[in-house]
């Protein structure tokens, strides 16, 4: 997990936002898969699920706000 990225590494706009949302879904699915497979780091995987789920909620809120801005233009 990368908490901070340099500005040149950040993708902007709706396409970039969708890429980030897709990554959240992939990370959540992988953590769930590992838990179901009996991975011994249950605490770490639960933390990852929590973090990625929170990130997903933030991104989905941003996506909704972008759509609302588009309809108000």
N, C-alpha and C positions, 0 to 999 in steps of 0.2 A: 504494500500500500504506500502510495506517495501522498503525503499530506500537503506539501507545497510544491508548486511548479514555477519555473521561471516564466515570465510573461510571454516570451517567444514560443514556449511549448504549449500554451493554452490555445485551444480552438475556440473561436467565437461564433455567435449566431446560432440559428436553429439547428443547422447541421451538426455543429460541434456539441450542442446540448443533447441532441439525439444520440450521438456517439457516447457521451458520458452516461446517459440513461441506459444504453445497451450494455455498457461495461458494468454498471451496477447490477443489472439483471444477471449477467454472466458470473460475477463474483458471488452473488447470493446463491445462485444455482450450484456453483462449485463448493461453497461452504456447506450447503445442505447435502450435497452428494457425499462429501467427506464424512459428515456426521452420520449419515445413514450407513456408510461403509464401516463404521466403527473406529474412526480415527481417534487416537488417544488424547489429542489436545482439544477436548470438549470445551473447556473454558475459552481458549483462544478462538475457536471457531464460532462460539456464541457471541463473543465480542466482535468478531468480524461481521457476523450477521447483523448485529445491532448497528455497527458503524455504517455498513453499506446500505442498510435500510433507511437510516437517517439521511444519508447522502441522496438516496433515491427520492425521498420525500422533498428535500430541498430543491432538487433538479426539476421534479414534477411541478412544484410550485412556480419555479422560474419559467417553465414551459407554458404553464397556464397564464402567467402574467404577460408573456410575450404574445400569446394569442389574443388576450384582451386588449393589449396595446394596438395590435393590428386591426381590430374591429373598431377601435376608437379613432383611427386615423382618418 
